[in-house]
Amino acid sequence: MIQHVWERTRLAKHVDAVMIATDDERIRSACQAFGADVEMTAMDHPTGTDRLAEVAARHDHEVIVNVQGDEPLIEGFVIDTAIEALLRDDDAAMSTIVHRAEPAVFDDPNRVKVVVDANGIALYFSRAAIPFRRQDTGLLPLQHVGLYVYRRDFLLEFVKLPRSPAEEAEELEQLRALENGYRILAPEVEGWASVPVDVPEDVPIVEAALLSAADETGQKGQKGVAP
């Protein structure tokens, strides 16, 4: 799964380097076997963001992208969209991506929902059904993608902030930023949907999507071959 994430992340036009951060020697060995750059981190990080910040502190990149390892269907253009949004807004500390999902997502706590304002700025993230549907208006939920883009200086300061009440309740780190008054840009992408691997039942769904994508690629290649 992590190899798919690595390969797809490398397709982003605005990404200069792709590194895998881990504290597990087994993961390092597996990732180095397919050619990835791996950086080992401390084993006591409470969150993945803390692990990311440790690696970011060693480098001088102004913008840091965190693609979570459970997003094997991530696409390069999705990552680029998040980066471009942050680069256009000097007042924003970080950005992410959202997309419309099926109504069933409302009731799935493993799929994080988000409400944004008219300018695409996140108002709140939740595992609960937001916005609450007092009546059915046909609104599809906005699903959050496991992708964050940070300004380096903000990231290094962010991990020093104490965990916030909503963050502890929902187990969503991005709420710490909102509760401390930082803006999170959340542009919506169309024509693509995230299927993170949160539970074992997600695995066959993702495998089928990867096989379908491989078949489409093969068919396109065959069309270009002269008989």
PyMOL commands that set and color helices and strands:
alter all, ss='L'
color gray80, all
select helices_A, chain A and resi 2-9+25-33+48-56+76-88+103-107+152-158+165-170+174-179+202-223
alter helices_A, ss='H'
color red, helices_A
select strands_A, chain A and resi 19-22+37-40+63-67+94-95+98-100+113-116+122-126+142-144+147-151+184-185
alter strands_A, ss='S'
color yellow, strands_A
deselect
rebuild
show_as cartoon
